[in-house]
Amino acid sequence: MTHQCPYCQAELGSIALVGKCEACSGPYRATGTSKLWLYAAVFFGILFGPVFLVPILAQNGLDPKSGIGIAMGVIGSVTALMFLGALAMRMLKFEKG
């Protein structure tokens, strides 16, 4: 999926929430829904480790306050953040700025 300029339909080389098209110099910005998805992905990605993963690890006998328990929580958060962030970036839509 490529992101296109809302003015000239040229492919945007880089993804930014606000920018100008290199082909026609038309300003564009991400829609409010796209920004909401991106912020939700960051929020839930960060919360995944401590809220969801660490209690599951604690039920299986791993101490959440130990070094390995903290590391698993951080790794889970980073992995979820990368996955949800990639999905949110694919769903970006742009409007005329």
Long-range contacts (C-beta under 8 A, 24 or more apart in sequence): 1-90, 3-92, 3-94, 4-94, 5-94, 6-94, 6-95, 6-96, 7-96, 12-94, 15-89, 15-92, 18-97, 26-96, 26-97, 27-96, 27-97, 28-94, 28-95, 28-96, 28-97, 29-94, 29-95, 29-97, 30-92, 30-93, 30-94, 30-95, 31-93, 31-94, 31-95, 33-93, 34-88, 34-91, 34-92, 34-93, 34-94, 37-88, 37-91, 38-85, 38-88, 38-89, 38-92, 40-84, 40-88, 41-81, 41-84, 41-85, 41-87, 41-88, 42-81, 42-84, 42-85, 44-80, 44-84, 45-77, 45-80, 45-81, 45-82, 45-83, 45-84, 45-85, 46-77, 46-81, 47-77, 48-76, 48-77, 48-80, 48-81, 49-73, 49-74, 49-75, 49-76, 49-77, 49-78, 49-80, 50-77, 52-76, 53-77
